Amino acid sequence: MSKIELQNQTITYTLRKSKRAKRMRLAVYCDGTIVITTPHNFKETVAEKFIREKSEWLFSKIDFFKQFQGRPVARYSQEDYLKYKDQALALTKKRIEYFNKAHGFKFNKINIKNQKTRWGSCSRKGNLNFNYKIIFLPDRVQDYIVAHELCHLKEFNHSRKFWTLVSKLMPDYATIRNDLKKSGLAFY
């Protein structure tokens, strides 16, 4: 753990060095954890400069996530995951069934996971994975996440064809996606 003084506040963050990283990435998680990932050869002073440059964004995310303190969406405990995963599985199955009535997407299996940085994913084997915290999101956001992953079964990318397919399932997907980005909850 490292510390930095910003706007008369001491901010604690974790510095991760990655051989795979090509650029720096700053993340604030629901529980208030701050992580900066840098390429392996970057010095901590470069990371600190990056954090200072992003301080306005950083404080906006910290403030945003304060509203979730004490609520399940902010936790990453195994107990919460075990408590809510069946509910999340039932929800995603129901929404997949809804979208599949008209579109007939073929998939292998549905998995519920406890992820920090993703709401969902689709594997090349056709497995659909969803974050258990999806149950705490508004209905239209839940639908967007499910529709997004279903569309990856036909288009395994984020090409124009992919987004055209998403728009057939969720005509207002762009608005939902922008709302997610503005809220700091977007992982796509």
C-alpha positions, -999 to +999 in steps of 0.1 A: +000+000+000+012+035-009+000+069+001-003+102-017-015+137-005-042+151-028-064+182-020-054+180+017-064+144+019-042+113+023-052+087-004-041+051+000-037+031-032-022-001-044+005+000-071+005-030-094+033-035-119+024-056-149+046-070-177+015-072-199+003-036-193+011-012-222-002+019-203-013+031-169-047+023-155-064+038-125-094+021-109-116+028-080-137-001-068-171-001-051-155-008-017-133+023-021-101+004-030-079+024-054-055+005-077-031+019-103-016-006-127+015+004-146+039-013-171+066-032-153+094-007-159+075+025-148+087+042-115+063+050-087+069+087-093+053+083-128+023+066-112+020+094-086+021+120-114-007+101-132-028+100-100-024+137-095-035+144-131-066+122-125-073+136-091-106+153-100-119+120-116-105+100-086-124+121-061-156+120-082-155+081-081-147+080-044-177+103-037-199+082-060-191+049-043-197+064-008-234+060-014-230+022-015-212+019+018-229-008+039-249-020+009-243-054-008-231-039-041-201-024-023-189-057-008-167-083-022-171-109+005-175-146-002-205-147+021-224-121+000-215-139-032-228-172-018-259-154-005-269-137-038-255-160-065-286-182-069-308-151-071-284-137-098-285-170-117-324-170-117-324-134-129-300-139-158-317-172-169-351-153-169-337-124-190-318-148-214-351-167-219-369-134-226-343-123-253-341-158-268-378-160-276-371-137-305-335-143-313-326-179-303-290-174-292-272-207-286-250-209-255-233-236-235-238-226-198-244-197-175-220-190-146-223-165-118-190-151-105-177-126-080-157-102-102-143-068-094-141-054-129-167-071-151-205-073-151-204-101-177-184-120-202-188-145-230-163-172-237-154-187-271-170-219-259-203-201-255-203-198-217-221-167-204-206-153-172-223-127-150-213-108-119-236-117-090-240-079-082-261-076-114-291-081-091-285-047-075-286-028-107-317-012-123-338-035-145-328-018-178-291-020-169-295-057-161-311-062-195-283-043-212-257-065-197-275-097-206-282-085-241-246-074-245-232-108-236-258-127-257-248-106-288-212-118-282-224-153-291-229-141-327-202-113-328-172-120-306-160-084-308-172-048-304-175-041-342-203-021-359-221-054-366-220-062-328-235-029-318-262-032-346-271-065-331-272-050-295-295-022-308-320-048-321-323-062-286-320-029-267-327+001-290-317+025-262-284+007-254-263+038-260-281+058-234-278+030-208-241+025-217-235+062-212-253+062-179-231+033-168-200+052-178-211+084-161-219+065-129-184+049-128-200+014-130-191+007-166-168-022-171-172-025-209 
